[in-house]
Amino acid sequence: MFEGFSIADVAGPAGTLRTRRLGSGSPLLLLHGHPQSHSMWHAVAPALAQKHTVVMMDLRGYGDSARVQGDAAHEAHSKRAMAEDAVAVMQFHGFTRFQVLAHDRGARVAHRLAMDHPAAVQRLMLLDIAPTLAMYEHTSDAFARAYWHWFFLIQPPPLPEALIESDPVRYLRSVMGKRHAGLSAFTPEALTEYERCIRIPGTATGICEDYRASASVDLQHDRDDVAAARRLSQPLRVLWGEHGTVGTCFDVLALWRERAVDVSGRSLPCGHYIAEESPAMLLAEALEFFET
């Protein structure tokens, strides 16, 4: 799926991080979502690499990156900790300032990355999320039913981990296959890769800890930003799926305008998995935004 891309395993703050790289233009970091890996970018990364130096990474706990031991406060899986991973990856590849394209969980990491490291992030495009704090504060019956995994995964261990580990591929196919486009959105090669990675021991713990952090320590970091009137200073473009839950349940642009000073965006005629359901439209948006 990534012909010509080089692979490098980077020593991050808490373990090894799998990365791929291609291109010679301005640096662009790509961050994936749950329950996937950097393979989700297969339909857009090669074209982006014609204009940019594209660096993809697997978040800690996902793909072929390290499975990190959890802790009582879930700080090891906070988006702040994952943002530090991203900084380490880009420094390894020789970049101290870069742009970011991110989806789902990776977009939450990107939000924290841009807040904590404003000098490093030039601009960012976030796919199919509203701010984490706003999504929890404005949870509705419709949202809770559609995003049931948000509330399942944060339950105390070991129950969620045990249920996922009993049949990890079934969990993955259930989460991904019940959205707008079903499993038809994913190429056989990509789906095989997602299934391989979710079978890696420790993945269930990483997934659960990621979500537990989002419902605890990440919310505190977000509340601290709100209390201090801190907002993203970089240009922010947000895209969401017309047939997805986020755009249906939330006013995406309004919520991001509470958290950033320069926001633009729109819905695309697809569901949650924008990079795989509508790669051509995403590519057009990304090339225009990151070339501005």
N, C-alpha and C positions, 0 to 999 in steps of 0.2 A: 504493500500500500504506500510505502514511502521510499521509492527508488531514488537513490542519490543522497538521501539524508544520512548524515553520520550519527552514530550513537555514542553518548558519553554518560558514564555514571559519575555523578557529582557528589562529593562528600558534603552533605548538608549539616545543619546544626544538630540534628538528631538521628541521622542515618543517610544512607545512599539514596540519591534521587536520579531516576532514569530520565534522560533527555535525548532529544533528536534536534538536529540543526541542518539548515540548508539556506543558501542565499548569500548575498554580499551587500545588500542595501541597508537601510536604517533598521535597527533591531526591533523586533515585534515578538512579544511573549504570548503564547497561547496556553490557556488553562482550561482543563476539562471539568465535566460535572460527574455526578453520581448516577448510576454505579458503573461508570465507564473508565476510560484511560485516555491518554493523548491520541489514541487511534481514532477518536471521534472526529478529528480534524482531517482525515484522509482525503476528503473531497474538496477541501479548500486550501490546505497547506501548500501543496506544490505550486499552485498559481500565485499565492501570496509570496512565495519564495522567489518569484521572478522580479519582485519589486523590493522585497525586504529580506533581511536576515531573520528567518523564522526560527525561533527556539520554542520547542514544546517540552513539557515536563509532565510526569505523573506526580500528582499530589501525594504526600505521605499517606500511607494506608491504602493506596490505590495502584493499579497497574503493576509495574515492576519496581516501584519505589519501596523504601523500607516500611515495615510495619512497626509502629512506635508504641511502646508501652503506655497505656492509659494512666491517668492519675485522678485523684478524688475531685479535683477542681476542673478537670478536663482541659487544663491549660496546654497540655502537649498536643492537643488537636484543635486549639483555638485558631481562628483565622489569622490572628497576629503571629502565631508560630509558623503557620503555613506561608504567610507573607515573607517571613524571614528566610524560609526555604527558597522562595522565588528570587529574593535578592541575592542569595548565595549562588543560585544557578546562573543568573545573568552576570554576576561578577566573574564566575568561572569562565564564561564564554566571552569575557572582555568588555562587558557593558555596564556602565553605572547609570545610564539614562536610557529609557526605552518606552515603547508603547505596549498596550495590553489589550488583547481580545480574549474574552473569557465567558464561559457558559456555566449556569447552574451553580454548583458548589464552588467551582473555580471563579465564578463571578463574585461570590461573597469573599473569597480570598483576595481578588483584585480590588474590591472596595476597601478592604482593610489595608492592603498594600499601598494604595494611593493615599489613604489617610495618614498612615504611619510614616511613609517614605515619599512625601510630595516632591522632593527634588529628583527622585528616581523615575517617576512615572510622568511622561509627557502628556498623554491622553489615553482614554480607555473606552472600550466598547463592551457593554455587558449584555448578555443574552438571556432573556426570559426570567428575569428576577425583579422583584421590588426589594427595597431595603429589608433586611432580616427583622429588625425591630418592628417595623411597620407591619410586616406580614403576621407576626405573632400578635401584635396589639389589635389588629383588625381581623383576626380570624373569625370566619363565619362558618355556618353549618356546611355550606357548599365547598368551602376551601378545605375544611377538615376531612370531609369525605373524599375529595379528590387527592389530597396530599396526606392520606392516612399514614404513610411511612414516616412523616415528620414526627408523629406522636407515638408510633410504634417503636422507632429506633431509639428514642430518648428514655425508654423505660430502663430501670436499673438492671445491671448485668446479674446473672448470665442469660436471662430468658431470651431477649432479642437475638443475641449471638447464637444461642443454641438452636433457635428456630431457623435462622438463616443457614447455619452450618449443616443442618439436617438435609438440605437440598439447595445449595447456593445458586445453581443454575435456574431452578424453579423460581426462586426469589427474584433474580435478575429479570427473567422473562416476564414475570408478573408485573413488576414495576414498569418496565420499558414497554411491554406489549399492550398494556391497557390504556395507553395514551392515544391521542388522536389518530396517528398513522399506523398503530400497531407495530408488529415486528417487521413489517414490510419496509419500514423506513431504513433498515440497516442492511448493509451488504453482508453476504455470508462470511466474508473475511473479517469484517469488523465484529460481527456478532460472535464469531469463534474466538476472537481475541478477548472480548469482554468476558466470555464464559471461562476462558483459561485463567484470567486474572482473578475472577471472583472465587475460584477454587483454591487460590494460594492461601495457606494457613495464616491466620491472623487478619484476613481481610474483613471478616464480619466485625471483629473488634474495632478495626480502623473506621469502618463505616458508622458504627453506632457511636463511637467516640466523637467523630466529626459532627454528628447531629446533636449529641449531648452538649458539646461545646457551643453550638449555635443557640441552644435553648438556655444557656447559662452564662458562661464567661464572655461569650461574644456579645450577648445582650448588654452586659455591663460596660463593655468597651464602647458600644454604640450609645448607650445612655450617657457615658462620660463625654462623648463628642457633642451630643445634643445639649447637655448642660453647659458646656464651654462654648457653644455656638460655633463649633468647628464644622466646616463644610468642605467638600471636595473642591479644589481650586482648578483642577484640570478640565479641559473640554471632555464631556461625557456624552456618549451616544448610547441609548438603550433601545434594543429591539426585542419584541416579544411576539409569540405566536398568536395569531388571530383565533385559533382553535384551542389554545392552551388555557390552563387554569389561572395563571397569573394575570393575564389581560382581562379575563372574565370577572375575577374577584376583586381586582384592585385598579385604582387609577394610577397607572405606572408612572407616567410623566409627572403628575402632581406630587407623588411621593418622593420621586428622585429630586424634584426641584426644592424640596425641603432639606435635602442633604447635599446638594451641589449647586454651584453658582452658574454653571454653563451647561445646560442640558438640552439635548435634542433627541428625537427618536420617533419610532412608529411601529405599528404591528406589521407582520408579514403573513401572507396567506398559508400558514402551516401550523403545526403544533409545537410542542416543547423542544424537540430536537432539531433546531433550526439548521445547524451545520450539516445535517444529514438529510433532512426533509427538503430544504430549499437552499442548497449550496450556491447556486448561481446568483440568487438574489442577495445572499449574505456576502458573497465575494464582491459584488458590485458596491454594496454599502461600505464594506471594509476598505476597499481600494480608494473610494472617494474620501472617506473619513480620515484614513491614516495618511493620505497624500496631501491633505489640506495644509 
